[in-house]
């Protein structure tokens, strides 16, 4: 089941039957460095966490790569909403094999589209480690702007680094929407 998408990328439900797949992606060393995590997680702990996540208030999507025709799970996007102020933190995780092809930007843009047109959020924000220049560029392509810096708040390859705060505002979300055209008809 795909909820919203483009020709190359779609978002669908976060799925318990994909817990091992999500876990495999989360153990990738590049992802551990990008998130600033120091240790991998066991599959048992991830499975327990999945049960909690499925009951939570966060908005999670499985990202699907549509480039080969059939939908292939390729990542996860998450909105961690603060409903009292209509904002959310954004987190994305892509499978190692899905990186470097624009899928992260496309999935991020679809998640922002959902956040602004379905969830009615006014702002979505994220933190990214400053040395992750590919991540910063992908977020910029999706519509995020730099809002500030948290100095020496993260680690990149064993060294202190800054975190870049980025935000996207509903009023600035322009360009094609995968949600509004079908609803406007």
N, C-alpha and C positions, 0 to 999 in steps of 0.2 A: 504494500500500500504506500503510495507516494502522495504527499500532501500538496507540496508546491515545488515547481521546478522550472528549469530552462531546458534547452536542447542537450546540455552536457552534464547538468547537475540537478539533483532533487533532494528534498528533505522528506523523511518519513518518520514513523514512530521509533522511539528508543525501545529496543527489544531485548527481553531477557534471554532469548535463545541465541543471542550474539555475544553473551558475556565472555566467552573464551576468545572471540575475535577482538573485542574491545581490550581485553586484558593483554593479548599479544601485542597490540599496537602500543599500549601503555608501557611495555617493558623495553621498547626501542631506546637505545642509548641517546639518540638525538632528541627524543621527546623528553627523556629524563633531564637532560641538560637544559632544554628549552623551558621546562616548567620549574627548573631550579630544584628538582627533587634529588635526594641523595641515595635513595634505596628503591629497588624494585619491590613489588607487592606480590604476595602469593595469590594463586588462583582462588584458593579458599576464601581469603580475605576479600578479594574482588567480588566473588559471588555473594558474600554477605552484604557488601556495600551496594551491590546491584539491587537487592531486595529493598533496601532503605531508599535508594534513589527512585525506584519506581513508585514509591508511596509519597515522595516529597513534593514540594510546591515548585521546584525548579522546572523549567521548560527545556526538555532535551529532545534532540533530533538525531536520527541516524542520517548521515550524508551518503548519498548514492552517486556513483560515477555512472553516467549514461553514455559515455563516449563509444562503448562497444555495442550499444543497442540495448542489451539487457541490463537492468539495474544491478550494480555491484556495490555492496557496502564498502565505504572508503573513509569513514570518519564519523565524528560526533561533534555537534555544536550544542552549547548549553547557555541558557539565560538564567541568571540567579537574580530574580526580581526583588525589589524593595517596593511593594505595592503602595506604601504610604506616600512615597514621593514619585511614583511612576518612572522608576529607573531600573536598570539591571546591569549586573556585571556579565561580561561575555567571555566564554572559554571555548576554544576549538581544539580538536585533536584529529590529525589526519594520519592514515596508515602510511608507513614508509613508502610504499609503492605508489601512493597517490600524490605525493609531494612534487612540486616544481612544474605543475601543469596548469596552474590557475584555478584548480578546484577549491583551494582554501578561500580565495577571494570570492568565488561564486557562491560557495556555501555560506560565507559570512554575509554576503549581500542578501541572500535569501532569508537568512535568520533575522537580519535587520528589517527586511520587508515584513516579515511576520510580526516582529516586535512592535513596529510602528503602526501597522494596519490591522492586526488582529488583537494583540495584547494591549494596544493603545499606550505604549510607553512613550515618554517624551525624550528620553536619553538612554543610551547604552554606552558603557565604558569598559575598558580593559586595561590590564597591565601587561607589558611585554619587556623582557630583558633587553637592554639597549644593544648588546652585541648581536642580537637576532635581527639583523638588517633585512633579511628576506621576509621575516614575519612582519616587521614594520611596514615594508613596501606593500605586502599583501593586504594589510589592514587599511592602508591609505587608498589602495585601489577599490576597496569595498565601501569606502565612505567615512572612515575614521580620520580624525585630525589629532595631532599632538596637543595635549592639554597641559602637560607638565612633566616633571621628573622627580622620582624618589631616589635621592642620592644614596649610593652604596647599600641598597636594600635587597640586592640579589647576588647570586653567584653564577658565573659562567666559566665552565671548565676549571673550577677550583679557585677562581679569582673573584674578588668583589667586583660588582658592577652596578650600574644604575638600572632602574626600571623606568620605562617610559609609560606615562599615563596617556591614554587616548580616549576620545569620546566621539560619538555620533549622535546628532540631534535629529529628531523627527522632522523639524522644519527645514533641515538641510538635505533630507533624503530625496534626491532627485533622480531622474532617469527612469528606465522601465521598471515596472512593478509586476511581479508574477501574480499578485493577489488582486489589485484593484481593477484591471481590465475585465476579468470574468464577472466581478461583482457589479460593475457599472453598467453591464448590458441589460 
